[in-house]
Amino acid sequence: MQGKKIEGISDIRDESDKDGMRIVIDLKRDQNAQITLNQLYKKTQMETTFGVIMLALVDGRPRILGLKEVLALYIKHRQEIVRRRTQFELNKAEKRAHILEGFKIAIEHLNEIIKTIRESRDPKIAKERLIKGFELSDVQAQAILEMQLQRLTALERGKIEKEYLELIKKIELYRAILKSEKRILDIVKNEALELKKKYGDERRTEIVAKAEEIEIEDLIAEEDMVITVSHAGYIKRLPIAAYRRQKRGGVGVTGIDMKAEDFVEHLFIASTHEYILVFTNRGKVYWLKVYEIPQAGRAARGKAIVNLLQLTSGETVSACVKVKDFEKGKFLVMATRNGLIKKTGLMAYSNPRKSGIIGIGIEKGDELIGVKWADGRQEIILATNQGKAIRFTESQVRDMGRGAKGVKGIRLGKKDQVIAMEIAREDATILTVTSQGFAKRTPVKQYRKQSRGGKGIKNVSVTKKNGEAVGLKIVEDRDELMVMTEKGMIVRCAVKDIRATGRAAQGVHIIKLDSGDRVSTVARLIPEEE
C-alpha cells in the first residue's frame, strides 16, 4: 500500500489475538472489495503458486513424466514392493517351517535324541550323529542342539504343532499371491485405502477441468465510460449516463471542478474492458486499462495521471487510443503539430514497459497531436487552427517503425498549426468547432482528395466572432456531440441539431460562453440506446 502497488486502501489494522490472526483492511469510498482482495492474492504471499517438474528415474534413466505415467509407475513400484515383501515373508516362513519339522522329528524320537547327545563328546560330533541318525538337515540339527529343555514339555509340543500348521497356511497364501497379479493389485489397493483411512483428511484444493487465474477484468462490469484528461494532468472516468442530454445552445452542466489555470484537453468514450494506449506530446506511449482509471463524481477533478503512468518532467498526454485486442493488419496513424504524419502497425505497441516506449520520433519544436486507427484503406483528413483542411489516402503514407518521425502531411503557413486528424467516411459529415462556441457541419464529399503534403483547402471561416478552429470530428446524424470549455463547462447535444453548411461558413452557436472562457475539447459519442 505504501509503495502504491495496490491502491484503494485507506488503512490496515492488525486485530490478531489469542483466537487467531485477523487483519482488517479499510477501503476508500467506491472501491471494489473483490478487486482489492484479488490484487492482494496476486501481489502478496496470501496466495502463492509453484511449478512442479515431474522428473524421475525410470529404469535407471531420468524422464519427465505426465500424471498418468507417474501413477502407472507408482503402481508398478508398489507391485514390486508387495512381490518382494511377500517373497521375503515366504522364505522366512519356509525356513521356520523347516526348523519346526526338525523339532517334530526330535519330539517323536525324544529318548534316542537325548541319548545321542549325551553320548557325544562335543556339539560337533552330536550334530553329525543327529544328521546321520535321524536324516536331519544341518539347520535342523543345530536348532535341536540349541533348543531349551522346556520345549520338551507337553504344552510346548502343542505350541510347536500349532505354529507349524499356521506356517503351512501362510506359505500357501504367499505362494498364491506370488502366482496372481490380481491378488498383488488388490493388496496395493487395500494398503492405499488403509493409508487414506489412517492419514487422510478433507481435500483442501478443488480439482476442476480447467483452472484459470481470476483477472480483475472478470470482476468489472463492461460499460461505456467518459474519460477526461485535463491540461494539468488529471484523469477520471464517469458513466455516460451521468451527463444528461440538452438542446443546442444550452449553457451546459458543470462537468469538472477546475483550478483557474487548468482546463480539459482530452475527452473520449471507452469501455471498461478496453486498453488505453496513452500517447504523450513527446511521442512516447503507455498502457492503461480503463477500469484502472479512478471513477469520480461529475464535479471531481480526478487523479493525477502521473500516479498511474511514469511520465517524465514536461511530458503531457496528447492522444489516447482504445484497443480491444492487438492483432496484425491494424495500424495507427499519427499526426504532429507541424504537419507530419506517420503510420505504424499496431503489433509494434503490444509489449509496452512501465516507463513507456517510443511511439513516434518527435523533432525539436514539434509535438504529437493525434493518433487514429487505420487498416491500409482509409482516407485521412488533417485540419489546422486557421481553417485549412487536407484530405488524402492512407496509401500515400508507408508503414514505418515505432521510432520513425513520419512524412509531411500538410504544408502550413507561418502562424498555422495542425489541430486535428480524422479518418474520413464518404457518407459522413465533417463537424468543426471554434474557440468561441460555434460549430458547422459540411459533407465529406465537399473536401476533394489531394496529394499528401499540399496546403489543403478552406474548412471554416476564421473570424474574430467565431474564433480559430479548435476541433474537428467526423460525425453522422445519429451521433451526439460533447463540448467542454477551459473553465470546465460541458454541453451535450445531438449532431442533427447542427445544420449542414458549406465549407466557408462560420457555423452556429452550440454553447454560450462566459467572459474569458473558450472551447477546449470536442468529443463525438453515440447515444446510449444505440
C-alpha positions as CSV (number, residue, x, y, z in Angstrom):
1,M,0.0,0.0,0.0
2,Q,2.8,2.4,0.9
3,G,4.6,1.6,-2.3
4,K,1.3,2.3,-4.2
5,K,1.5,-1.2,-5.8
6,I,-2.1,-1.6,-4.6
7,E,-4.3,1.4,-4.5
8,G,-7.7,2.0,-3.0
9,I,-6.7,1.0,0.6
10,S,-7.2,3.7,3.2
11,D,-6.0,1.8,6.4
12,I,-4.7,-1.5,7.6
13,R,-5.1,-2.7,11.2
14,D,-3.8,-5.8,13.0
15,E,-6.5,-7.2,15.2
16,S,-4.9,-10.6,15.9
17,D,-5.4,-12.1,19.3
18,K,-5.3,-15.4,21.2
19,D,-8.0,-16.8,18.9
20,G,-6.0,-16.3,15.8
21,M,-4.8,-13.8,13.1
22,R,-7.1,-11.0,11.9
23,I,-6.1,-8.3,9.5
24,V,-8.7,-5.6,8.8
25,I,-8.3,-3.6,5.5
26,D,-10.3,-0.4,5.2
27,L,-11.0,0.6,1.6
28,K,-11.5,4.0,0.1
29,R,-15.0,5.1,-0.9
30,D,-16.4,3.4,-4.0
31,Q,-13.6,0.9,-4.1
32,N,-14.5,-2.7,-5.2
33,A,-13.5,-5.0,-2.3
34,Q,-13.2,-8.1,-4.6
35,I,-10.7,-6.3,-6.8
36,T,-8.6,-5.3,-3.9
37,L,-8.7,-8.8,-2.5
38,N,-7.7,-10.2,-5.9
39,Q,-4.8,-7.8,-6.0
40,L,-3.6,-8.9,-2.6
41,Y,-3.7,-12.5,-3.7
42,K,-1.7,-11.7,-6.8
43,K,0.9,-9.3,-5.3
44,T,1.4,-10.7,-1.8
45,Q,2.1,-14.0,-0.1
46,M,-1.6,-14.5,0.7
47,E,-1.6,-16.9,-2.3
48,T,1.4,-18.5,-3.9
49,T,2.0,-20.8,-6.8
50,F,4.8,-23.1,-7.6
51,G,5.8,-25.2,-10.6
52,V,6.3,-28.9,-10.5
53,I,8.6,-30.8,-12.8
54,M,7.8,-34.5,-12.5
55,L,11.3,-35.7,-13.2
56,A,12.0,-39.2,-12.0
57,L,14.5,-42.1,-12.6
58,V,12.7,-44.8,-14.6
59,D,14.8,-48.0,-15.1
60,G,17.9,-46.0,-14.2
61,R,17.2,-43.2,-16.7
62,P,15.8,-39.7,-15.9
63,R,12.4,-39.0,-17.5
64,I,9.9,-36.2,-17.3
65,L,6.5,-37.8,-16.7
66,G,2.9,-37.0,-17.1
67,L,0.4,-37.5,-14.3
68,K,-0.9,-40.8,-15.8
69,E,2.7,-42.1,-16.2
70,V,3.6,-41.2,-12.6
71,L,0.5,-43.1,-11.3
72,A,1.2,-46.1,-13.5
73,L,4.9,-46.3,-12.5
74,Y,4.0,-45.8,-8.8
75,I,1.5,-48.7,-9.0
76,K,4.2,-50.8,-10.7
77,H,6.6,-49.8,-7.9
78,R,4.1,-50.8,-5.3
79,Q,3.5,-54.1,-7.0
80,E,7.3,-54.8,-6.9
81,I,7.3,-53.9,-3.2
82,V,4.4,-56.3,-2.5
83,R,6.1,-59.0,-4.6
84,R,9.5,-58.7,-2.9
85,R,7.9,-58.4,0.5
86,T,5.8,-61.5,0.0
87,Q,8.8,-63.4,-1.3
88,F,10.8,-62.4,1.8
89,E,7.9,-63.5,4.1
90,L,7.7,-66.8,2.2
91,N,11.4,-67.5,2.5
92,K,11.2,-66.6,6.2
93,A,8.2,-68.9,6.8
94,E,9.7,-71.8,4.9
95,K,12.9,-71.6,7.0
96,R,10.9,-71.6,10.2
97,A,8.7,-74.5,9.0
98,H,11.8,-76.4,8.2
99,I,13.1,-75.9,11.8
100,L,9.7,-76.9,13.2
101,E,9.8,-80.1,11.2
102,G,13.1,-80.9,12.8
103,F,11.6,-80.2,16.3
104,K,8.7,-82.6,15.4
105,I,11.2,-85.4,14.5
106,A,13.1,-84.7,17.7
107,I,9.9,-85.0,19.8
108,E,8.9,-88.2,18.1
109,H,12.4,-89.7,18.8
110,L,13.0,-87.9,22.1
111,N,14.8,-90.6,24.0
112,E,17.1,-91.5,21.1
113,I,17.9,-87.8,20.5
114,I,18.8,-87.3,24.2
115,K,20.9,-90.4,24.3
116,T,22.8,-89.5,21.1
117,I,23.5,-86.0,22.6
118,R,24.6,-87.4,26.0
119,E,27.0,-90.0,24.4
120,S,28.6,-87.4,22.1
121,R,32.0,-85.9,23.2
122,D,31.3,-82.4,21.8
123,P,28.5,-80.5,20.0
124,K,30.1,-81.0,16.6
125,I,30.0,-84.8,16.9
126,A,26.5,-84.6,18.3
127,K,25.4,-82.6,15.3
128,E,26.9,-85.1,12.9
129,R,25.3,-88.0,14.7
130,L,21.8,-86.3,14.6
131,I,22.1,-85.6,10.9
132,K,23.2,-89.1,10.1
133,G,20.9,-91.0,12.5
134,F,17.6,-89.1,12.0
135,E,18.0,-87.6,8.5
136,L,18.0,-84.0,9.7
137,S,19.5,-81.1,7.9
138,D,22.4,-79.1,9.3
139,V,20.0,-76.3,10.3
140,Q,17.6,-78.6,12.0
141,A,20.3,-80.4,13.9
142,Q,21.8,-77.1,15.1
143,A,18.3,-75.9,16.2
144,I,17.7,-79.1,18.2
145,L,21.1,-78.7,19.9
146,E,20.1,-75.1,20.9
147,M,16.6,-76.0,21.9
148,Q,15.7,-75.3,25.6
149,L,14.6,-78.3,27.7
150,Q,11.3,-76.6,28.4
151,R,10.3,-77.1,24.8
152,L,10.1,-80.8,25.6
153,T,7.0,-80.4,27.8
154,A,3.6,-81.5,26.5
155,L,2.4,-77.8,26.4
156,E,5.4,-76.7,24.3
157,R,5.0,-79.6,22.0
158,G,1.4,-78.4,21.3
159,K,2.6,-74.9,20.6
160,I,5.1,-76.3,18.1
161,E,2.4,-78.2,16.3
162,K,0.1,-75.2,16.2
163,E,2.8,-72.9,14.9
164,Y,3.8,-75.4,12.2
165,L,0.2,-75.6,10.9
166,E,-0.1,-71.8,10.8
167,L,3.1,-71.5,8.9
168,I,1.9,-74.1,6.3
169,K,-1.2,-71.9,5.7
170,K,0.9,-68.7,5.4
171,I,3.3,-70.4,3.0
172,E,0.3,-71.5,0.8
173,L,-1.0,-67.9,0.9
174,Y,2.3,-66.3,0.0
175,R,2.7,-68.7,-2.9
176,A,-0.8,-68.0,-4.2
177,I,-0.1,-64.2,-4.0
178,L,3.1,-64.5,-6.0
179,K,1.3,-66.5,-8.7
180,S,-1.6,-63.9,-9.1
181,E,-1.1,-60.3,-10.4
182,K,-4.7,-59.6,-9.4
183,R,-4.1,-60.5,-5.8
184,I,-1.0,-58.3,-5.8
185,L,-3.0,-55.3,-7.1
186,D,-5.7,-56.0,-4.5
187,I,-3.0,-55.7,-1.8
188,V,-1.7,-52.4,-3.3
189,K,-5.3,-51.0,-3.4
190,N,-6.1,-52.1,0.2
191,E,-2.9,-50.7,1.5
192,A,-3.6,-47.4,-0.2
193,L,-7.1,-47.3,1.3
194,E,-5.6,-48.1,4.7
195,L,-3.2,-45.1,4.4
196,K,-6.1,-42.9,3.4
197,K,-8.1,-44.1,6.4
198,K,-5.2,-43.6,8.8
199,Y,-3.7,-40.3,7.5
200,G,-6.2,-38.8,5.0
201,D,-8.2,-35.6,5.7
202,E,-10.6,-33.5,3.7
203,R,-9.3,-32.2,0.3
204,R,-8.2,-28.6,0.6
205,T,-7.9,-28.0,-3.2
206,E,-10.6,-28.2,-5.8
207,I,-10.0,-30.2,-8.9
208,V,-11.6,-28.6,-11.9
209,A,-11.5,-29.3,-15.7
210,K,-9.6,-26.1,-16.4
211,A,-8.1,-23.7,-13.8
212,E,-7.6,-20.1,-14.7
213,E,-6.4,-17.2,-12.8
214,I,-9.1,-14.7,-11.9
215,E,-8.4,-11.4,-13.6
216,I,-9.5,-8.1,-12.2
217,E,-11.3,-7.5,-15.5
218,D,-13.5,-10.5,-14.9
219,L,-15.0,-8.7,-11.9
220,I,-15.6,-5.4,-13.7
221,A,-18.9,-4.9,-15.5
222,E,-18.4,-3.9,-19.1
223,E,-19.9,-0.4,-19.7
224,D,-19.0,2.7,-21.6
225,M,-17.2,5.5,-19.7
226,V,-16.5,9.1,-20.4
227,I,-12.7,9.6,-19.9
228,T,-11.4,13.1,-19.3
229,V,-7.8,14.3,-19.1
230,S,-7.1,17.8,-18.0
231,H,-4.3,20.1,-19.1
232,A,-2.7,19.8,-15.7
233,G,-2.7,16.0,-16.0
234,Y,-5.8,14.9,-14.0
235,I,-7.7,11.9,-15.3
236,K,-11.0,10.3,-14.3
237,R,-13.8,8.2,-15.7
238,L,-17.6,8.6,-15.3
239,P,-20.5,6.7,-16.8
240,I,-22.1,8.4,-19.9
241,A,-25.5,8.4,-18.2
242,A,-24.1,11.0,-15.7
243,Y,-24.4,13.6,-18.4
244,R,-28.0,14.5,-19.4
245,R,-28.8,15.4,-23.0
246,Q,-29.5,19.1,-23.7
247,K,-30.7,21.1,-26.7
248,R,-28.3,23.1,-28.9
249,G,-27.4,26.4,-27.3
250,G,-27.8,25.3,-23.7
251,V,-25.4,26.7,-21.0
252,G,-24.2,23.1,-20.1
253,V,-23.7,21.5,-16.7
254,T,-20.6,21.5,-14.6
255,G,-18.5,18.6,-15.7
256,I,-15.4,19.1,-13.7
257,D,-14.3,21.4,-10.9
258,M,-11.1,23.0,-12.4
259,K,-8.4,25.2,-11.0
260,A,-8.3,28.6,-12.6
261,E,-5.2,27.7,-14.6
262,D,-6.4,24.2,-15.6
263,F,-8.8,23.0,-18.3
264,V,-9.8,19.7,-20.0
265,E,-7.7,18.8,-23.0
266,H,-8.9,15.2,-23.8
267,L,-12.4,13.7,-23.7
268,F,-13.4,10.4,-25.2
269,I,-15.6,7.3,-24.7
270,A,-14.2,3.8,-24.0
271,S,-15.4,0.5,-22.5
272,T,-14.1,-0.5,-19.0
273,H,-12.6,-3.7,-20.6
274,E,-10.5,-1.9,-23.2
275,Y,-6.9,-0.9,-23.2
276,I,-6.0,2.7,-23.4
277,L,-2.7,3.5,-25.3
278,V,-1.7,6.8,-23.9
279,F,0.5,8.8,-26.3
280,T,2.3,11.9,-25.0
281,N,3.4,15.1,-26.7
282,R,7.0,13.7,-26.8
283,G,5.9,10.7,-28.8
284,K,6.0,8.1,-26.0
285,V,3.2,5.6,-25.4
286,Y,2.0,3.9,-22.2
287,W,-0.6,1.2,-21.4
288,L,-3.6,1.7,-19.2
289,K,-6.7,-0.3,-18.6
290,V,-10.0,1.8,-18.5
291,Y,-11.1,0.1,-15.2
292,E,-7.7,1.2,-13.7
293,I,-8.7,4.8,-14.2
294,P,-10.4,6.1,-10.9
295,Q,-14.1,6.7,-11.2
296,A,-15.0,10.1,-9.8
297,G,-18.1,12.3,-9.5
298,R,-19.0,14.7,-12.2
299,A,-17.6,17.7,-10.4
300,A,-14.4,16.0,-9.2
301,R,-11.0,16.7,-10.9
302,G,-9.9,13.1,-10.9
303,K,-6.5,11.7,-10.2
304,A,-3.1,13.0,-11.3
305,I,-2.1,10.8,-14.3
306,V,1.5,10.8,-13.0
307,N,0.2,8.4,-10.3
308,L,-0.9,6.0,-12.9
309,L,1.8,6.5,-15.6
310,Q,5.5,7.1,-15.2
311,L,5.6,10.3,-17.1
312,T,8.8,12.4,-17.3
313,S,9.0,16.1,-16.5
314,G,7.2,18.2,-19.0
315,E,5.5,15.2,-20.7
316,T,1.8,15.6,-21.2
317,V,-0.9,13.4,-22.8
318,S,-1.5,14.1,-26.4
319,A,-3.7,11.3,-27.6
320,C,-5.5,8.2,-26.2
321,V,-6.4,5.2,-28.4
322,K,-8.7,2.5,-27.1
323,V,-7.7,-1.0,-28.0
324,K,-9.6,-4.3,-27.5
325,D,-7.1,-6.7,-28.9
326,F,-3.6,-6.5,-30.5
327,E,-3.6,-8.2,-33.9
328,K,-1.8,-8.0,-37.3
329,G,-3.3,-6.0,-40.1
330,K,-4.2,-3.0,-38.0
331,F,-2.3,0.3,-38.0
332,L,-2.1,3.5,-36.0
333,V,-1.8,6.8,-37.9
334,M,-0.2,9.7,-36.1
335,A,0.0,13.4,-36.8
336,T,2.1,16.2,-35.3
337,R,1.6,19.9,-34.6
338,N,3.9,20.8,-37.5
339,G,2.0,18.7,-40.1
340,L,4.0,15.4,-40.1
341,I,2.1,12.1,-40.4
342,K,3.2,8.5,-39.8
343,K,1.7,5.0,-39.9
344,T,2.9,2.1,-37.8
345,G,1.5,-1.5,-37.3
346,L,-0.5,-2.0,-34.0
347,M,1.6,-5.0,-33.1
348,A,4.6,-2.7,-32.6
349,Y,2.9,-1.4,-29.4
350,S,1.8,-4.7,-27.9
351,N,4.7,-5.0,-25.4
352,P,5.0,-1.7,-23.6
353,R,7.0,-1.1,-20.4
354,K,6.0,0.7,-17.3
355,S,8.3,3.5,-18.2
356,G,6.8,3.7,-21.7
357,I,8.1,3.0,-25.2
358,I,8.8,5.2,-28.2
359,G,5.6,5.7,-30.2
360,I,7.0,8.2,-32.8
361,G,10.1,10.2,-33.2
362,I,9.5,13.9,-32.5
363,E,11.6,16.7,-33.8
364,K,12.6,19.7,-31.7
365,G,9.7,22.3,-31.5
366,D,7.1,19.7,-32.7
367,E,4.7,17.5,-30.7
368,L,2.2,14.7,-31.3
369,I,-1.4,15.9,-31.5
370,G,-3.4,12.9,-32.7
371,V,-3.5,9.1,-33.2
372,K,-6.1,7.2,-35.1
373,W,-7.0,3.6,-36.2
374,A,-6.2,2.6,-39.8
375,D,-6.3,-0.6,-41.9
376,G,-4.5,0.5,-45.1
377,R,-7.6,1.6,-47.0
378,Q,-8.6,4.7,-45.1
379,E,-8.7,8.4,-46.1
380,I,-7.1,10.9,-43.7
381,I,-8.2,14.5,-43.0
382,L,-5.8,17.0,-41.3
383,A,-7.3,20.3,-40.1
384,T,-5.5,23.5,-38.9
385,N,-6.4,26.2,-36.5
386,Q,-6.5,28.8,-39.3
387,G,-9.4,26.9,-41.0
388,K,-7.5,24.8,-43.5
389,A,-8.0,21.1,-44.2
390,I,-6.5,18.4,-46.5
391,R,-7.9,15.0,-47.5
392,F,-5.6,12.3,-48.8
393,T,-5.5,8.5,-49.0
394,E,-3.7,6.5,-46.3
395,S,-1.8,4.5,-49.0
396,Q,0.3,7.7,-49.5
397,V,1.8,7.0,-46.1
398,R,4.0,3.9,-45.9
399,D,4.3,1.7,-42.9
400,M,7.2,2.8,-40.6
401,G,8.8,1.6,-37.4
402,R,8.0,2.9,-34.0
403,G,10.9,5.3,-33.9
404,A,10.3,6.9,-37.3
405,K,9.4,10.7,-37.5
406,G,7.0,10.4,-40.4
407,V,6.5,12.3,-43.6
408,K,4.8,15.7,-44.4
409,G,1.0,15.5,-44.3
410,I,0.1,19.2,-44.9
411,R,2.2,22.3,-45.7
412,L,1.5,25.0,-43.0
413,G,1.5,28.8,-43.1
414,K,3.7,30.8,-40.6
415,K,1.1,31.0,-37.8
416,D,-0.8,27.9,-38.7
417,Q,-0.6,24.5,-36.9
418,V,-2.5,21.2,-37.0
419,I,-5.4,20.8,-34.5
420,A,-6.9,17.5,-35.6
421,M,-6.6,14.4,-37.6
422,E,-9.6,12.3,-38.6
423,I,-10.4,9.2,-40.7
424,A,-12.8,10.3,-43.5
425,R,-16.0,8.5,-44.4
426,E,-17.8,9.4,-47.7
427,D,-21.3,9.2,-46.1
428,A,-20.4,11.3,-43.1
429,T,-20.0,15.0,-42.4
430,I,-17.1,17.0,-41.0
431,L,-18.0,18.9,-37.9
432,T,-15.7,21.8,-36.9
433,V,-15.9,23.7,-33.6
434,T,-14.3,27.0,-33.0
435,S,-13.0,28.6,-29.8
436,Q,-15.9,31.0,-29.4
437,G,-18.5,28.1,-29.3
438,F,-19.5,28.0,-32.9
439,A,-19.9,24.7,-34.9
440,K,-20.6,23.8,-38.5
441,R,-21.2,20.6,-40.4
442,T,-20.1,20.0,-44.0
443,P,-20.4,16.8,-46.1
444,V,-17.0,15.0,-46.5
445,K,-17.6,14.9,-50.3
446,Q,-17.1,18.7,-50.5
447,Y,-13.4,18.1,-49.5
448,R,-11.7,16.8,-52.6
449,K,-8.9,14.3,-52.4
450,Q,-5.4,15.8,-52.8
451,S,-1.9,14.6,-52.7
452,R,-0.2,14.4,-49.3
453,G,1.9,17.4,-48.4
454,G,-0.2,20.1,-50.0
455,K,-1.6,23.3,-48.5
456,G,-5.2,22.0,-48.3
457,I,-8.5,23.8,-48.8
458,K,-10.7,26.1,-46.8
459,N,-12.5,24.3,-44.0
460,V,-14.1,27.1,-41.9
461,S,-14.1,30.9,-41.9
462,V,-11.9,32.1,-39.1
463,T,-13.1,35.5,-37.8
464,K,-13.0,37.5,-34.6
465,K,-16.6,36.5,-33.9
466,N,-16.2,32.7,-34.1
467,G,-12.5,32.4,-33.2
468,E,-10.0,30.0,-34.6
469,A,-10.7,26.3,-35.1
470,V,-10.1,24.1,-32.0
471,G,-11.6,20.7,-33.0
472,L,-12.7,18.7,-36.0
473,K,-14.7,15.4,-35.9
474,I,-16.2,13.0,-38.5
475,V,-19.9,12.6,-37.5
476,E,-23.3,11.2,-38.5
477,D,-26.8,12.4,-37.7
478,R,-27.2,9.7,-35.1
479,D,-24.2,10.9,-33.2
480,E,-24.1,13.2,-30.3
481,L,-21.5,15.9,-29.5
482,M,-19.9,16.7,-26.2
483,V,-18.1,20.1,-25.9
484,M,-16.1,21.2,-22.9
485,T,-14.7,24.6,-22.2
486,E,-11.5,25.6,-20.4
487,K,-13.5,26.5,-17.3
488,G,-15.0,23.0,-17.2
489,M,-18.5,23.6,-18.6
490,I,-20.0,20.8,-20.7
491,V,-22.8,20.8,-23.2
492,R,-24.1,17.6,-24.9
493,C,-26.4,17.8,-27.9
494,A,-27.4,15.8,-30.9
495,V,-25.3,16.4,-34.1
496,K,-28.5,16.5,-36.2
497,D,-29.4,19.8,-34.4
498,I,-26.4,21.5,-36.2
499,R,-27.4,22.1,-39.8
500,A,-25.1,21.2,-42.6
501,T,-23.5,24.2,-44.4
502,G,-20.7,24.8,-46.9
503,R,-17.0,24.8,-46.2
504,A,-16.7,28.5,-45.9
505,A,-19.5,29.0,-43.3
506,Q,-18.9,30.3,-39.8
507,G,-21.4,27.9,-38.2
508,V,-23.9,28.3,-35.4
509,H,-23.7,28.7,-31.6
510,I,-23.6,25.4,-29.7
511,I,-22.6,26.7,-26.2
512,K,-22.9,30.1,-24.6
513,L,-19.5,31.1,-23.1
514,D,-18.8,33.2,-20.0
515,S,-16.4,36.1,-20.4
516,G,-12.8,34.9,-20.8
517,D,-13.9,31.3,-21.4
518,R,-13.3,29.4,-24.7
519,V,-13.9,25.9,-26.1
520,S,-11.1,23.5,-25.4
521,T,-12.3,19.9,-26.2
522,V,-14.7,18.3,-28.5
523,A,-15.8,14.6,-28.4
524,R,-18.2,12.5,-30.5
525,L,-20.4,9.9,-28.9
526,I,-23.2,7.5,-29.8
527,P,-26.4,7.7,-27.7
528,E,-26.7,5.1,-25.0
529,E,-29.8,3.5,-26.6
530,E,-27.7,2.6,-29.7
